[in-house]
């Protein structure tokens, strides 16, 4: 009984690692991280970042500044 539960946990762990390291999951995580970074920089209220990104926001299509 104990050996069966250990092998099930090992199998579950291997399956989790396989899914986590798959290309679609990696691509999704990378895209999400890039989008979050751009969102943070574009819409920052920190004055130094806001002033540097001001003209970039005005020249990017579909992105308003104020």
ZIQUI-V968070 format. One record per pair of residues at least 24 apart in sequence whose ideal C-beta (glycine too) atoms are under 7 Angstrom apart, sorted by sequence separation. I is the first residue (numbers start at 1). GAP is how many residues later the second one is. D is the distance in whole Angstrom. If there is no record, write none. Layout:
i: <I,I>
gap: <GAP,GAP>
d: <D,D>
This chain:
none
